[in-house]
């Protein structure tokens, strides 16, 4: 995950501008940060994961299991 301290952009939420760092911190603290996972692949299939990611169209992230 990107270090929240390095995020500088803002996003509009309900008419208010909210710092992305604060947005992330709130969701991490409340346990409401959700990540969509398209598939979990063994580390040995890292090349396949890379190909699938570059091809696009995934409904979430690919996770490599170590």
QUIGIZI-V795456 format. One record per residue. N is the residue number from 1. RES is the residue in one small letter. PHI is phi in degrees with one decimal (999 if undefined). D_LAST is the distance of its C-alpha to the last C-alpha in whole Angstrom. Layout:
BEGIN
<<N RES PHI D_LAST> <N RES PHI D_LAST>>
END
This chain:
BEGIN
<<1 x 999 17> <2 x -64.6 20> <3 x -63.0 22> <4 x -57.4 25> <5 x -68.1 27> <6 x -99.0 27> <7 x -87.2 28> <8 x -123.6 32> <9 x -80.5 32> <10 x -115.6 34> <11 x -130.8 34> <12 x -89.7 37> <13 x -134.0 37> <14 x 55.9 40> <15 x 84.8 42> <16 x -114.7 41> <17 x -88.8 39> <18 x -121.4 36> <19 x -61.3 33> <20 x -63.0 30> <21 x -63.8 29> <22 x -67.3 31> <23 x -60.6 30> <24 x -65.2 26> <25 x -60.1 27> <26 x -63.1 29> <27 x -69.5 26> <28 x -65.2 24> <29 x -68.1 26> <30 x -93.6 28> <31 x 74.0 24> <32 x -104.5 25> <33 x -79.3 23> <34 x -118.5 21> <35 x -123.3 19> <36 x -82.1 19> <37 x -112.7 16> <38 x -77.9 17> <39 x -167.3 14> <40 x -117.5 10> <41 x -120.6 9> <42 x -67.6 7> <43 x -53.2 6> <44 x -62.6 9> <45 x -102.5 11> <46 x -59.1 10> <47 x -63.3 14> <48 x -64.8 15> <49 x -61.3 13> <50 x -62.7 16> <51 x -60.4 19> <52 x -65.2 18> <53 x -65.3 18> <54 x -64.8 21> <55 x -68.6 23> <56 x 78.1 23> <57 x 79.6 24> <58 x -79.4 21> <59 x -81.8 22> <60 x 176.3 19> <61 x -88.8 16> <62 x -96.9 13> <63 x -115.1 9> <64 x -97.8 6> <65 x -86.5 4> <66 x -98.3 0>>
END
